[in-house]
């Protein structure tokens, strides 16, 4: 027999959506916030010559700048105040998570601090995001000031560097605040939705460029293959991301006063892809970083001992076979590495033992931790293979077409689909909560009438 929650979910329809006025407000707030974000991607930082920077960007679009431009919705190619997007905040979050597993004071805050500890770690994440944003914006300002013609005439180098650091860091801080507001007052995860909006906004331009390439060559077969591959990738992502390995957990009966409580069973869901979208983002960033740095360095000024460097960097460019191989290997590595960071079998086993839960046929404590690690390792093998296939297959197709559309890549598709699924799940949970409230009000009204 279906549970009450399943029965309510089955009865959700457009009529119930119309009655959920609180959900309407949340959706409108989210849409308005994303519109504000999109407007900010068209506000340029002061002191940059647009024509000169456009020429500079077109020569470096195949590196990490192209990927960041896709995630920021074209803000990088316009050198807007939102060019850094929320990448410093994401990097800071990952660093704090890593430190929470190896740095004892932060590990104690994470395990024993409760809600206060979580807020403290969130505050540390914000501080670190500011530091990373300042460092990255300073590097960008110095790099741009060193390029001839990029800085507008009459603008001093010191003023340009200071104004660029203030504008880019302020833009990142505003997006951090906007993302938190979306999370608390809107629908979905705010930071994820900001990246989602950037990718979706850049998607029509990428599709248009593919159409132009197909019209120029007169061959539309590669474009149809890309469409079929994208549909197959979406289906695979939806299937895998919704898949779980459920471990049965028993809680024994215990006597409390004159009553016996407990004796219940539940499931511990383990996702196949525990690492999420972090592995492909890290892998592509590391591989594209040498290419981007090399494009800003003149190969004629290299010493003889580094004469091999341009050839190696050229082999690691986007679309090259070496890039594909190292990309796949790094995705697999980061899948296992990040999974080990976000899921601790020993800690989970200890929490189960503390609350009296156990897995059938397995002793609590060390044996449970070993079994959880055994199951998680095999799930991560499947998850790593799935992420690698989703991310590398589009790269192979685009390399065959000699195209460089990051918005059509596997990482972008993975982010768009997962964020969409999470947002839809949150909307459904809000509708479910609204239906519960309606049932409670009806039951109270019936109880009041019966008392009369």
N, C-alpha and C positions, 0 to 999 in steps of 0.2 A: 504494500500500500504506500502511496506517495506521501511524503511528509507535508506539513502545513506550508513550509517555505516553497516546496516544489509545486504545490497546488496554487499558491499565490502567483508564482512565476509563470505558470501555464495560463493564468487568467489575465496577464498583463496585455493590454491592447492600447489603441490610440485614445480611447475614451479615458482610460486611467492616466495616460500621459497628459491629457488636457486638464485634468483636475489637479495635477501636481504643480501648483503655482510656485512653490519654493524651488523646484527643479528648473522651471522656466527662468527664474531670476539668476540661478547659477549658470545656466547655458548662455544667457545674454551677457552676463559679466565676463565669461570666458571669451566669447566672440569679440566683445569690445576691447578686452585686454590684448588679444591677438592682433586686432586692427591697429592698436597703438604701437605694438611691436613692429608691424610691417611698415608703418609710417616712419619709424625711427631708422629703418634700414636705408632710407633715402635722404637722411640728413648727413651731409659730409662733414668730416673734421676740418677745422680751419687751416688754411695755408697750403693746401694741396692743389696742384695744377691738374684738373681732371683729364685733359688730353694726354699729358705726359704720363700720368699714372695708368691710364688705360693701355698705352703702348707697353709699359712695364709689366702690367698684369697679363696681357696677352702672351708675352714671352715666357711667363712663369706659371701658366694655368695648368700645366700637367703635373705640378708638384703638390705639396701639401696645401698651397694657397687655393688650388682648385677644389680640394675636398672641403676646406673650411668655408669657401664661398658657397658651396652647395648647402652645407649645414646652416649657414647664416642667411640663406635666401637671397644671395647676390649682394650682401652688404660689403663683402671684401672687395669686389671689383669696383664698387663705388666709393671705397674707403669711408664708410659711414661710421657713425659713433657706435653702432652695434656690431662692428666687424669682429670683435673677439667673441661675441655671442655669450653663451653660458659655459664655454669650454673651460675657463679657469675654475669655475665653480665645480664642474664635473671632475676635473683633475684633483681639486682639493678634497672632494668627497671620497675619491678612491684612495688618496694618500692617507686621509684620516682613518678610513676603514683598515688599511694595511697597518697603520700604526696602532690601531686598536687591538691587533693580534700579537704585536711584538713589543710594544711599549707598556710596561706593567701599570703605571698610573692610569693610562687611558683604557687599558684592558679592564681595570677595576671599575672605572666609571661605566664602561659598557655593560659589564656583567652585574654589578651590584648597585649602580647609581640610580636605577629606575628612571622615572620621567625627568628628574633633575639632571641626572647624568647624561641623558640623551640631549637635553637642551644645551648642556655645557659643550658636548661634542659638536653639536650643530653650530654653536658660536665659534668654536675653534675652526670649523670648516669655513665659515664666513671670513674670519681673519686671514686664513691661508689663501682663500680665493682672492682677497684684495692684494695680498703680496704677489701672487702669481700674475694677476692682471697688471700690476704696476711693472713687473719685470718684463712681461710680454709686450706691453705697450711701449715701454722704453726701448726695447730691442727693435720694434717696428719703426719707432720715430727715428732712431739712429740710422737704421738701414735705409729709410726713405730719404733722410737728409744727405746721405752719401751718394744717392743716385742723381745724376745731373738733370736738371730741369723739372724734377718732380715737385720740389718746393717752389711755390709761387714767388716771383720776384718781389723784393721789398720786405720779405718775411725773414727775420733773423733766425739763425739755427737754434739759439737757445729758446726763443719764444716758441718756435715750431715744436721743439721737443717737449717743452713743458705743456703746451696746449694739447698736443697729441696724447700725452700720458693722462692728462686730466679728462679729456673727452672720451678716450677708449675705456679707462678705468671706471669713469662715471657711467658709461653705457652698460658695462658689465654689472655694476652694482644695481642699476635700475632694473635690469633684466632679472637679477637674483630676487629683488623685492617683488617684481611683477610675477615671477614664477611662484613665489610663496603665497601671494594673494590669490592666484588662480587655484592653487592647491586647497587653500582654506575656504575661499568664498565662491569658487567656481566648480568645474567638473574636471576630473582627471588630474594627473601629475603636471604641475605648471612647467617645470623645467623640460620635461619630455615633450609637452605640447609646443613649447617655443621652438625646439629643434624640428619637430614634426611640421610646424607651419613654414619654417625656412625651406625644408626639402620640398614640400608640396608646392610652394610658391615658385621654386626653381624648375619644377617638373615640366610645365608647358614650354619653356624655352628649350629644354633638352629634347622634348618630342619634336618641336619645330625644327631644330637643327638636324635631327635624324631624317625628317621628311625632306629637307633641303638636300641632304646628302643622297637620299634615295632618288630624288628627282634629277639631280646632277648626273648620277651614274646610270640612271634608267633601270636600276635593278631594285625591286621592292622586296625581294625574298629575304635579305638580312633583316629588314625592319619587321616583317611578319614573324621571323624566327625569334626576334627579341621580345615581341609581344607575347608569343606563346611561352617563351622562357619565363617572362615576368609573371604570367598567370600561373604557371607551374610552381614558381617560387612562392607565390602568395598562398597557394593551396598547401604546399609543404609546410610553410611557416605556421599557418593556422592549425594544421593537424598536430605538429610537434609541440607548439606552444600550449596547446590545450591538453596535451597528453601528460599523465602523471603516473608515478609508481606509488601505489598506496600501501603502506605498511600497517598491518593491524596492530593496535595497541589495546591491551587489557588493563583495566583498573580493578583490583580485587575489592571484595566487600569488606567493610569494617564497621564496627559497632560504635555509634555515637549516642550515648545515653541509652535509651530503650529502643532505639531504631537502628536498623542496618542500612547503611548507605554505601554507595559505590556499586561495584559489580558491573560497570558499564564498559563498552568497547567503542573505540573511535579509530580514525585512520590518520596516519601521518603522511601527507602528500609530499612527494619528492618530484620536482620538475626535472624533465630530461635536460632542458637547457637552463641550468642554474645560473650561468654566467651572464645570460642576457646578450646585449649588443656590445658589451665592453671589449671582448676579444677582437672583433674585426676593426673597431675604432682604434684600439691601441696598435694593432698590427699594421694597418695602413698608415698611421701617423709615423711610426718608426721607419717604415720603408720609404716614405715620401720625403722625410726630413733631409737625408743626404742629397737627394735630387734638388730640393729647393735651395739648400745651402750652396751647392755647387753652381747653381745658376747665377748666384750673386758674386761668385769668385771667378776672376779671370784665370783661365787655364794657362795663359802665357806667363803668369807670374809665379807659377808653381815651381819649386825646386826639382832637380832631376830625380831625387829620391821618391818624389810623389807623382812622377809622370804617369804612373799606372792608375792613379785615382780617377781621372775622367772616364777611362774605359770601364772601370768597375761600377761607377755611378751610372753610366749610360746603360749598363746591363741590368741595373735595378730600376730603370724607369718604368712608368706605368705602361702595362701591356706587353712587357718583355717576358720571355720564359722564366728567367731567374726571379723576376718579381713575383710571378705566379707561385713558384715553388716556395720561396721564402714567406710569401703571404700565407699560404696554407699551413706551413710549419709554425709560424708565429700565432696563427689563430688557434691551432691545437694546443700550443704551449699556454697561451693566456686563458684558454677555456679551463684547463686543469688548475692553473695557478689561481685564477680569480674564484673558482668554485671552492678551492681549499680555504680561501679567505672568508667568503660569505657563509660557509657552512662548516661548523666544527663538530665532528661526530662525538668527540669526548664531552663537549659541553652539552650537546643534545641528550646523550646517554645519561649524564649526571642529572639533568633536569627531569628526565623521565623517572629516574630512581628516586629523586627527591619527592615527587608527587605520587609515588607508588605505582607508576605505570611500567609495563614490561611488554616485550615482544614475545608472542607465544613460541615456546621451545628454545628461547635464548635467555641466558642468565643476565640479570641487570648488571650495569657497570661496564667493565672492560670488554666482555663478550658482546654486549650490545653495541658499544662503540666500534668494535672490529666489524660487526655485521653491517652497521650503517656505512662505514667506510667501504666495505666490499660492494654494497649495492650502489653507492654514489659513484664509485670509480667506473663501474660498468655503464651507469647512466651517462656519465660524462663522456665516455668513449662515443656513445651514440650521439650525444649533443654536439660534441666537437666535430664529428663527421658531418652532421647535418648543417652546422654553421659554415663549415668549410665548403661544402657543396653549394649552399645557397650563395655564398659570397664569391667563390672562384668561377662558377659556371658563367655568370654574366660577364666577368672579366674576360674569359676566353672568347665569348661571343663578340664583345666590343673590340677585342684585339683583332679578331678576324675581320671586323668591319673597319678597323683603323679609326675607331671613334673613341672619344674621351669624355663621356657623359657620366659624371659621378652620380647624378640624380637617378640614373638608370642602373646603378650598381647594386650589388646584393646588400651592402650595408644600409643604403638608403631604403631599399624595399623592406628590409628587416625592421628598421626603426619605425617606418610608417605603419606597417601592419601590426606590430606589437603595441604601439601607442594607441592605435585605433581600437584594438581589442580591449586594452585596459580601460579606455575611456567609455566604451560601450558597456563594459562590466560595471563601471561606477554608476552610469546612468540607470542601469537595471537595478542596482542596489538601492539607489534613491527612490525609484518607483516602488520597490518592494517595501522599503521603510514607510513610504506614504500609504501603501495599502494596509500595512500593519496598524498604523495610526488610525486609519478609517475603521478597521475592525474593532479596535479598542474603544473608539468613541461610540460605535453602534452597540457594543456589549454594555457599556455604561448606561446608555439611554434605555436599553431594554431592562437593565437591572433597576433603574429608577422607576420605570413604569410598573414593574412587578411589585416593588415595595409599596406603591400607591394602592 
